[in-house]
Amino acid sequence: MECPACPLAVPPKLYVYGHLNRVRSGRRLERETPRNVELIWLTEPLTPDRTTTVDNRGDNRKAIRRACRELPTAA
C-alpha cells in the first residue's frame, strides 16, 4: 500500500529505526519497509516513498538530531 499522506507519527519512527540500525538512506528505508517485519509493524502497513522520508528529514532536521542524540547507538 503506498502512502500518499502518512500519519505524522510514521516518519519519526522510520528515522529512529534507521538510526538504531544504521540505515541512513531514504531509498534503503523505502526498500526495507515492505519486507522487514519490524518496519511493517512500525509503519502500520503503510509504505512511505523516499520523497516523503527525505522531505520530512529536511523539514525537521534539528528535532531529529536532538532525538537521535538521546538514543543509544547500535553496537
N, C-alpha and C positions, 0 to 999 in steps of 0.2 A: 504494500500500500504506500503510495507516495505521500508526501507530507506537504501539501500546499500552504497550510497555515498551522505550524507546530504550536502546541501549547507552550507557554513561556518557560515551563519547567524543563522541557526536553533539552535544549542546547546546553544549559549548565551541567546537566547530568552527563552529556557526551564529553564535555571538557574535563570533568573530574575523572571520568573513566579513562580518557586519553592521557591525562596527566599521570595517573597511577600506573598505567600500563605502557607508558612511553610511546603512545601513538599520537604524534603531533599533526600529521597531515589530514586535512579535511577530506581528501579523496580516499585515504585509507579508512577513516572513520565511516565514510559513506559505504565503502565496500564491506566493512566488518558488520555494520548494523543489521542487515537482514539475515546473516548466518551465525552470528555469535549469540548464544543463549543469554548471556549476561546483558548484552546491549538490547536484545529484544525485550527483556524484562524491564530494563530502564526506560526505554523509549515508548513503552505501551503500544506494541507492534507498529509504530509509525517508522518510516524510513526517510529521515530528512536528507535532502541532497546537499552536496558540498557547498553550494552558494548560500544556503540557509545557515550552515555552521560557520562559514568564513565571514559572512556579513555580521553575524551575531558576535563573533570573536572580535571583529574590528570595532563594533559599536560599544562593546563592554570590556575593553582591554584592561583597564585599571582594576575593575572589580574581579575579573578572572585572575589576574596576577595576585591580588590580595588573597583570594580564596585558595589558590594553589600553594601559596607560601605557607598557609596554615595546615596543609595536608602533609602527611608523612610521605617520603619518597619511596618508590618501589625499590627493593634491594636486589 
